[in-house]
Amino acid sequence: MKNLIKISLFSYIFICGICSIQPTYAASTIESITVSDISITPRKDKIIWVHKDINGTPYKRKYNVTQKKWIGSWVKA
C-alpha cells in the first residue's frame, strides 16, 4: 500500500512538472534603431550667472546659454 501511494504521488508530481514546461515566445520583434534616426532636443534652458566688476563694485546678470540671450539687467551682487 505504501509503494502504491509513493508511486502515485511521484507520478502526479512528474506529470505536473511535465505539463508546466511550456515554450516561451516573444510577443513582438524588436526593431533596431540607428543613431541617425534619433534627434535630441533640449527640454530645459541652461541659465548661468555672469559676474563682473564695474568701478570696483561687483555686478551679476543671468545669461541663457541655450538661446544665447541675456536675461534682465546687471544687479549689484
Biopython code that builds the backbone (N, CA, C, O; Angstrom):
import numpy as np
from Bio.PDB.StructureBuilder import StructureBuilder

atoms = [
    (1, "MET", "N", (0.810, -1.189, 0.000)),
    (1, "MET", "CA", (0.000, 0.000, 0.000)),
    (1, "MET", "C", (0.859, 1.262, 0.000)),
    (1, "MET", "O", (0.533, 2.227, -0.691)),
    (2, "LYS", "N", (1.976, 1.269, 0.782)),
    (2, "LYS", "CA", (2.862, 2.430, 0.822)),
    (2, "LYS", "C", (3.514, 2.657, -0.532)),
    (2, "LYS", "O", (3.672, 3.795, -0.975)),
    (3, "ASN", "N", (3.897, 1.550, -1.193)),
    (3, "ASN", "CA", (4.513, 1.683, -2.506)),
    (3, "ASN", "C", (3.539, 2.276, -3.514)),
    (3, "ASN", "O", (3.948, 3.067, -4.365)),
    (4, "LEU", "N", (2.258, 1.914, -3.441)),
    (4, "LEU", "CA", (1.251, 2.437, -4.344)),
    (4, "LEU", "C", (1.071, 3.944, -4.136)),
    (4, "LEU", "O", (0.923, 4.693, -5.101)),
    (5, "ILE", "N", (1.083, 4.379, -2.884)),
    (5, "ILE", "CA", (0.953, 5.809, -2.572)),
    (5, "ILE", "C", (2.188, 6.567, -3.066)),
    (5, "ILE", "O", (2.062, 7.651, -3.636)),
    (6, "LYS", "N", (3.367, 6.007, -2.852)),
    (6, "LYS", "CA", (4.596, 6.645, -3.310)),
    (6, "LYS", "C", (4.629, 6.747, -4.824)),
    (6, "LYS", "O", (5.002, 7.787, -5.366)),
    (7, "ILE", "N", (4.248, 5.693, -5.507)),
    (7, "ILE", "CA", (4.263, 5.677, -6.969)),
    (7, "ILE", "C", (3.232, 6.674, -7.513)),
    (7, "ILE", "O", (3.529, 7.413, -8.452)),
    (8, "SER", "N", (2.047, 6.702, -6.945)),
    (8, "SER", "CA", (1.022, 7.620, -7.436)),
    (8, "SER", "C", (1.415, 9.072, -7.144)),
    (8, "SER", "O", (1.174, 9.944, -7.979)),
    (9, "LEU", "N", (2.011, 9.353, -5.988)),
    (9, "LEU", "CA", (2.464, 10.694, -5.651)),
    (9, "LEU", "C", (3.591, 11.120, -6.583)),
    (9, "LEU", "O", (3.595, 12.247, -7.078)),
    (10, "PHE", "N", (4.541, 10.233, -6.824)),
    (10, "PHE", "CA", (5.639, 10.516, -7.737)),
    (10, "PHE", "C", (5.110, 10.756, -9.145)),
    (10, "PHE", "O", (5.564, 11.682, -9.816)),
    (11, "SER", "N", (4.174, 9.955, -9.602)),
    (11, "SER", "CA", (3.588, 10.113, -10.928)),
    (11, "SER", "C", (2.866, 11.453, -11.047)),
    (11, "SER", "O", (2.980, 12.139, -12.063)),
    (12, "TYR", "N", (2.123, 11.819, -10.007)),
    (12, "TYR", "CA", (1.392, 13.085, -10.004)),
    (12, "TYR", "C", (2.357, 14.269, -10.106)),
    (12, "TYR", "O", (2.129, 15.190, -10.891)),
    (13, "ILE", "N", (3.426, 14.246, -9.318)),
    (13, "ILE", "CA", (4.420, 15.323, -9.340)),
    (13, "ILE", "C", (5.125, 15.361, -10.689)),
    (13, "ILE", "O", (5.382, 16.437, -11.227)),
    (14, "PHE", "N", (5.436, 14.196, -11.233)),
    (14, "PHE", "CA", (6.123, 14.119, -12.514)),
    (14, "PHE", "C", (5.247, 14.680, -13.634)),
    (14, "PHE", "O", (5.728, 15.444, -14.471)),
    (15, "ILE", "N", (3.985, 14.313, -13.655)),
    (15, "ILE", "CA", (3.063, 14.784, -14.703)),
    (15, "ILE", "C", (2.829, 16.290, -14.560)),
    (15, "ILE", "O", (2.776, 16.996, -15.567)),
    (16, "CYS", "N", (2.689, 16.789, -13.343)),
    (16, "CYS", "CA", (2.522, 18.233, -13.139)),
    (16, "CYS", "C", (3.764, 18.996, -13.607)),
    (16, "CYS", "O", (3.656, 20.079, -14.183)),
    (17, "GLY", "N", (4.920, 18.433, -13.360)),
    (17, "GLY", "CA", (6.163, 19.063, -13.805)),
    (17, "GLY", "C", (6.278, 19.090, -15.312)),
    (17, "GLY", "O", (6.704, 20.095, -15.881)),
    (18, "ILE", "N", (5.907, 18.010, -15.967)),
    (18, "ILE", "CA", (5.969, 17.938, -17.434)),
    (18, "ILE", "C", (4.969, 18.909, -18.055)),
    (18, "ILE", "O", (5.291, 19.589, -19.030)),
    (19, "CYS", "N", (3.772, 18.980, -17.505)),
    (19, "CYS", "CA", (2.731, 19.843, -18.066)),
    (19, "CYS", "C", (3.019, 21.318, -17.857)),
    (19, "CYS", "O", (2.528, 22.153, -18.617)),
    (20, "SER", "N", (3.797, 21.656, -16.851)),
    (20, "SER", "CA", (4.060, 23.069, -16.572)),
    (20, "SER", "C", (5.171, 23.631, -17.449)),
    (20, "SER", "O", (5.341, 24.849, -17.506)),
    (21, "ILE", "N", (5.930, 22.784, -18.131)),
    (21, "ILE", "CA", (7.001, 23.250, -19.011)),
    (21, "ILE", "C", (6.381, 23.624, -20.348)),
    (21, "ILE", "O", (5.846, 22.772, -21.058)),
    (22, "GLN", "N", (6.458, 24.921, -20.687)),
    (22, "GLN", "CA", (5.908, 25.394, -21.943)),
    (22, "GLN", "C", (6.939, 26.293, -22.610)),
    (22, "GLN", "O", (7.673, 27.012, -21.932)),
    (23, "PRO", "N", (6.995, 26.252, -23.921)),
    (23, "PRO", "CA", (7.945, 27.140, -24.605)),
    (23, "PRO", "C", (7.499, 28.599, -24.490)),
    (23, "PRO", "O", (6.306, 28.890, -24.410)),
    (24, "THR", "N", (8.463, 29.500, -24.483)),
    (24, "THR", "CA", (8.182, 30.927, -24.377)),
    (24, "THR", "C", (8.498, 31.586, -25.709)),
    (24, "THR", "O", (9.564, 31.366, -26.284)),
    (25, "TYR", "N", (7.572, 32.390, -26.191)),
    (25, "TYR", "CA", (7.747, 33.087, -27.456)),
    (25, "TYR", "C", (7.676, 34.591, -27.210)),
    (25, "TYR", "O", (6.931, 35.051, -26.344)),
    (26, "ALA", "N", (8.447, 35.345, -27.970)),
    (26, "ALA", "CA", (8.407, 36.807, -27.855)),
    (26, "ALA", "C", (7.104, 37.318, -28.445)),
    (26, "ALA", "O", (6.628, 36.806, -29.459)),
    (27, "ALA", "N", (6.529, 38.329, -27.808)),
    (27, "ALA", "CA", (5.265, 38.875, -28.268)),
    (27, "ALA", "C", (5.438, 39.647, -29.578)),
    (27, "ALA", "O", (4.554, 39.614, -30.434)),
    (28, "SER", "N", (6.558, 40.333, -29.739)),
    (28, "SER", "CA", (6.809, 41.071, -30.973)),
    (28, "SER", "C", (8.312, 41.140, -31.199)),
    (28, "SER", "O", (9.103, 40.891, -30.290)),
    (29, "THR", "N", (8.682, 41.473, -32.393)),
    (29, "THR", "CA", (10.101, 41.584, -32.704)),
    (29, "THR", "C", (10.581, 42.988, -32.361)),
    (29, "THR", "O", (9.798, 43.937, -32.374)),
    (30, "ILE", "N", (11.837, 43.115, -32.062)),
    (30, "ILE", "CA", (12.440, 44.393, -31.701)),
    (30, "ILE", "C", (13.169, 44.922, -32.931)),
    (30, "ILE", "O", (14.017, 44.242, -33.510)),
    (31, "GLU", "N", (12.824, 46.143, -33.316)),
    (31, "GLU", "CA", (13.482, 46.757, -34.464)),
    (31, "GLU", "C", (14.732, 47.485, -34.003)),
    (31, "GLU", "O", (14.748, 48.099, -32.936)),
    (32, "SER", "N", (15.767, 47.413, -34.806)),
    (32, "SER", "CA", (16.990, 48.115, -34.448)),
    (32, "SER", "C", (16.857, 49.590, -34.820)),
    (32, "SER", "O", (16.248, 49.929, -35.834)),
    (33, "ILE", "N", (17.426, 50.457, -33.997)),
    (33, "ILE", "CA", (17.368, 51.894, -34.220)),
    (33, "ILE", "C", (18.786, 52.384, -34.477)),
    (33, "ILE", "O", (19.707, 52.083, -33.718)),
    (34, "THR", "N", (18.947, 53.127, -35.533)),
    (34, "THR", "CA", (20.254, 53.692, -35.823)),
    (34, "THR", "C", (20.345, 55.079, -35.198)),
    (34, "THR", "O", (19.329, 55.695, -34.880)),
    (35, "VAL", "N", (21.553, 55.555, -35.029)),
    (35, "VAL", "CA", (21.778, 56.833, -34.378)),
    (35, "VAL", "C", (21.202, 57.978, -35.203)),
    (35, "VAL", "O", (20.764, 58.977, -34.632)),
    (36, "SER", "N", (21.190, 57.864, -36.517)),
    (36, "SER", "CA", (20.685, 58.948, -37.361)),
    (36, "SER", "C", (19.177, 59.123, -37.225)),
    (36, "SER", "O", (18.652, 60.177, -37.582)),
    (37, "ASP", "N", (18.461, 58.107, -36.712)),
    (37, "ASP", "CA", (17.010, 58.205, -36.546)),
    (37, "ASP", "C", (16.616, 58.989, -35.302)),
    (37, "ASP", "O", (15.458, 59.385, -35.166)),
    (38, "ILE", "N", (17.554, 59.219, -34.397)),
    (38, "ILE", "CA", (17.251, 59.854, -33.119)),
    (38, "ILE", "C", (17.645, 61.330, -33.178)),
    (38, "ILE", "O", (18.766, 61.662, -33.563)),
    (39, "SER", "N", (16.730, 62.204, -32.799)),
    (39, "SER", "CA", (17.065, 63.618, -32.691)),
    (39, "SER", "C", (16.914, 64.031, -31.227)),
    (39, "SER", "O", (15.902, 63.743, -30.589)),
    (40, "ILE", "N", (17.921, 64.700, -30.717)),
    (40, "ILE", "CA", (17.925, 65.105, -29.319)),
    (40, "ILE", "C", (17.618, 66.598, -29.252)),
    (40, "ILE", "O", (18.295, 67.409, -29.884)),
    (41, "THR", "N", (16.609, 66.946, -28.494)),
    (41, "THR", "CA", (16.259, 68.347, -28.315)),
    (41, "THR", "C", (16.303, 68.680, -26.829)),
    (41, "THR", "O", (15.810, 67.911, -26.003)),
    (42, "PRO", "N", (16.896, 69.828, -26.486)),
    (42, "PRO", "CA", (16.938, 70.193, -25.076)),
    (42, "PRO", "C", (15.545, 70.558, -24.571)),
    (42, "PRO", "O", (14.767, 71.191, -25.285)),
    (43, "ARG", "N", (15.241, 70.168, -23.367)),
    (43, "ARG", "CA", (13.933, 70.450, -22.782)),
    (43, "ARG", "C", (13.998, 71.583, -21.763)),
    (43, "ARG", "O", (12.964, 72.140, -21.391)),
    (44, "LYS", "N", (15.180, 71.924, -21.315)),
    (44, "LYS", "CA", (15.323, 72.952, -20.306)),
    (44, "LYS", "C", (16.491, 73.850, -20.695)),
    (44, "LYS", "O", (17.563, 73.370, -21.066)),
    (45, "ASP", "N", (16.272, 75.143, -20.605)),
    (45, "ASP", "CA", (17.343, 76.080, -20.907)),
    (45, "ASP", "C", (18.398, 76.053, -19.805)),
    (45, "ASP", "O", (18.084, 75.895, -18.626)),
    (46, "LYS", "N", (19.646, 76.211, -20.214)),
    (46, "LYS", "CA", (20.738, 76.294, -19.249)),
    (46, "LYS", "C", (20.992, 77.768, -18.971)),
    (46, "LYS", "O", (21.366, 78.521, -19.869)),
    (47, "ILE", "N", (20.788, 78.176, -17.723)),
    (47, "ILE", "CA", (20.934, 79.575, -17.326)),
    (47, "ILE", "C", (22.053, 79.672, -16.291)),
    (47, "ILE", "O", (22.085, 78.920, -15.316)),
    (48, "ILE", "N", (22.969, 80.612, -16.523)),
    (48, "ILE", "CA", (24.099, 80.806, -15.610)),
    (48, "ILE", "C", (24.130, 82.263, -15.151)),
    (48, "ILE", "O", (23.520, 83.138, -15.766)),
    (49, "TRP", "N", (24.849, 82.499, -14.067)),
    (49, "TRP", "CA", (25.100, 83.859, -13.597)),
    (49, "TRP", "C", (26.459, 84.296, -14.128)),
    (49, "TRP", "O", (27.438, 83.556, -14.027)),
    (50, "VAL", "N", (26.520, 85.510, -14.699)),
    (50, "VAL", "CA", (27.777, 86.084, -15.175)),
    (50, "VAL", "C", (28.136, 87.222, -14.220)),
    (50, "VAL", "O", (27.302, 88.076, -13.920)),
    (51, "HIS", "N", (29.376, 87.227, -13.749)),
    (51, "HIS", "CA", (29.823, 88.228, -12.773)),
    (51, "HIS", "C", (30.855, 89.149, -13.414)),
    (51, "HIS", "O", (31.674, 88.720, -14.226)),
    (52, "LYS", "N", (30.799, 90.419, -13.032)),
    (52, "LYS", "CA", (31.835, 91.378, -13.454)),
    (52, "LYS", "C", (31.908, 92.518, -12.454)),
    (52, "LYS", "O", (30.972, 92.749, -11.688)),
    (53, "ASP", "N", (33.033, 93.231, -12.468)),
    (53, "ASP", "CA", (33.240, 94.387, -11.596)),
    (53, "ASP", "C", (33.154, 95.661, -12.429)),
    (53, "ASP", "O", (33.797, 95.769, -13.474)),
    (54, "ILE", "N", (32.361, 96.624, -11.966)),
    (54, "ILE", "CA", (32.285, 97.935, -12.602)),
    (54, "ILE", "C", (32.727, 98.952, -11.553)),
    (54, "ILE", "O", (32.042, 99.166, -10.553)),
    (55, "ASN", "N", (33.880, 99.574, -11.795)),
    (55, "ASN", "CA", (34.473, 100.547, -10.862)),
    (55, "ASN", "C", (34.629, 99.954, -9.459)),
    (55, "ASN", "O", (34.400, 100.649, -8.469)),
    (56, "GLY", "N", (35.014, 98.692, -9.364)),
    (56, "GLY", "CA", (35.251, 98.038, -8.089)),
    (56, "GLY", "C", (33.994, 97.493, -7.420)),
    (56, "GLY", "O", (34.088, 96.908, -6.341)),
    (57, "THR", "N", (32.823, 97.666, -8.026)),
    (57, "THR", "CA", (31.569, 97.158, -7.474)),
    (57, "THR", "C", (31.181, 95.890, -8.227)),
    (57, "THR", "O", (31.093, 95.906, -9.455)),
    (58, "PRO", "N", (30.948, 94.789, -7.505)),
    (58, "PRO", "CA", (30.587, 93.537, -8.202)),
    (58, "PRO", "C", (29.129, 93.561, -8.686)),
    (58, "PRO", "O", (28.224, 93.952, -7.949)),
    (59, "TYR", "N", (28.930, 93.146, -9.910)),
    (59, "TYR", "CA", (27.601, 93.032, -10.504)),
    (59, "TYR", "C", (27.414, 91.613, -11.040)),
    (59, "TYR", "O", (28.379, 90.905, -11.331)),
    (60, "LYS", "N", (26.148, 91.220, -11.163)),
    (60, "LYS", "CA", (25.846, 89.913, -11.741)),
    (60, "LYS", "C", (24.623, 90.042, -12.647)),
    (60, "LYS", "O", (23.779, 90.923, -12.478)),
    (61, "ARG", "N", (24.564, 89.124, -13.615)),
    (61, "ARG", "CA", (23.463, 89.126, -14.575)),
    (61, "ARG", "C", (23.253, 87.701, -15.074)),
    (61, "ARG", "O", (24.213, 86.955, -15.268)),
    (62, "LYS", "N", (21.982, 87.324, -15.281)),
    (62, "LYS", "CA", (21.681, 85.987, -15.800)),
    (62, "LYS", "C", (21.868, 85.950, -17.308)),
    (62, "LYS", "O", (21.567, 86.906, -18.022)),
    (63, "TYR", "N", (22.386, 84.787, -17.776)),
    (63, "TYR", "CA", (22.597, 84.579, -19.204)),
    (63, "TYR", "C", (22.056, 83.206, -19.594)),
    (63, "TYR", "O", (22.394, 82.204, -18.965)),
    (64, "ASN", "N", (21.222, 83.158, -20.624)),
    (64, "ASN", "CA", (20.673, 81.905, -21.128)),
    (64, "ASN", "C", (21.656, 81.349, -22.152)),
    (64, "ASN", "O", (21.768, 81.873, -23.260)),
    (65, "VAL", "N", (22.364, 80.291, -21.782)),
    (65, "VAL", "CA", (23.389, 79.701, -22.646)),
    (65, "VAL", "C", (22.741, 79.004, -23.838)),
    (65, "VAL", "O", (23.308, 79.006, -24.931)),
    (66, "THR", "N", (21.561, 78.408, -23.647)),
    (66, "THR", "CA", (20.891, 77.669, -24.710)),
    (66, "THR", "C", (20.462, 78.600, -25.844)),
    (66, "THR", "O", (20.693, 78.302, -27.015)),
    (67, "GLN", "N", (19.840, 79.726, -25.495)),
    (67, "GLN", "CA", (19.345, 80.671, -26.508)),
    (67, "GLN", "C", (20.332, 81.794, -26.801)),
    (67, "GLN", "O", (20.108, 82.598, -27.706)),
    (68, "LYS", "N", (21.419, 81.852, -26.041)),
    (68, "LYS", "CA", (22.454, 82.874, -26.182)),
    (68, "LYS", "C", (21.856, 84.276, -26.053)),
    (68, "LYS", "O", (22.068, 85.139, -26.905)),
    (69, "LYS", "N", (21.090, 84.484, -24.952)),
    (69, "LYS", "CA", (20.453, 85.767, -24.695)),
    (69, "LYS", "C", (20.647, 86.166, -23.239)),
    (69, "LYS", "O", (20.727, 85.313, -22.355)),
    (70, "TRP", "N", (20.722, 87.470, -23.001)),
    (70, "TRP", "CA", (20.787, 87.987, -21.651)),
    (70, "TRP", "C", (19.390, 88.017, -21.056)),
    (70, "TRP", "O", (18.404, 88.230, -21.761)),
    (71, "ILE", "N", (19.319, 87.796, -19.725)),
    (71, "ILE", "CA", (18.044, 87.835, -19.010)),
    (71, "ILE", "C", (18.158, 88.938, -17.964)),
    (71, "ILE", "O", (19.026, 88.880, -17.093)),
    (72, "GLY", "N", (17.299, 89.926, -18.044)),
    (72, "GLY", "CA", (17.310, 91.021, -17.069)),
    (72, "GLY", "C", (18.466, 91.970, -17.294)),
    (72, "GLY", "O", (19.068, 92.014, -18.366)),
    (73, "SER", "N", (18.761, 92.734, -16.244)),
    (73, "SER", "CA", (19.849, 93.705, -16.322)),
    (73, "SER", "C", (20.870, 93.419, -15.222)),
    (73, "SER", "O", (20.664, 92.545, -14.380)),
    (74, "TRP", "N", (21.964, 94.161, -15.243)),
    (74, "TRP", "CA", (23.027, 93.984, -14.243)),
    (74, "TRP", "C", (22.502, 94.398, -12.868)),
    (74, "TRP", "O", (21.865, 95.441, -12.726)),
    (75, "VAL", "N", (22.774, 93.576, -11.866)),
    (75, "VAL", "CA", (22.335, 93.804, -10.485)),
    (75, "VAL", "C", (23.556, 93.750, -9.588)),
    (75, "VAL", "O", (24.463, 92.947, -9.806)),
    (76, "LYS", "N", (23.576, 94.619, -8.567)),
    (76, "LYS", "CA", (24.707, 94.578, -7.625)),
    (76, "LYS", "C", (24.694, 93.245, -6.888)),
    (76, "LYS", "O", (23.655, 92.786, -6.413)),
    (77, "ALA", "N", (25.862, 92.642, -6.805)),
    (77, "ALA", "CA", (25.968, 91.332, -6.143)),
    (77, "ALA", "C", (26.249, 91.464, -4.676)),
    (77, "ALA", "O", (26.366, 90.457, -3.977)),
]
sb = StructureBuilder()
sb.init_structure("model")
sb.init_model(0)
sb.init_chain("A")
sb.init_seg("    ")
for serial, (resi, resn, name, xyz) in enumerate(atoms, 1):
    if name == "N":
        sb.init_residue(resn, " ", resi, " ")
    sb.init_atom(name, np.array(xyz, "f"), 0.0, 1.0, " ", f" {name:<3s}", serial, name[0])
structure = sb.get_structure()
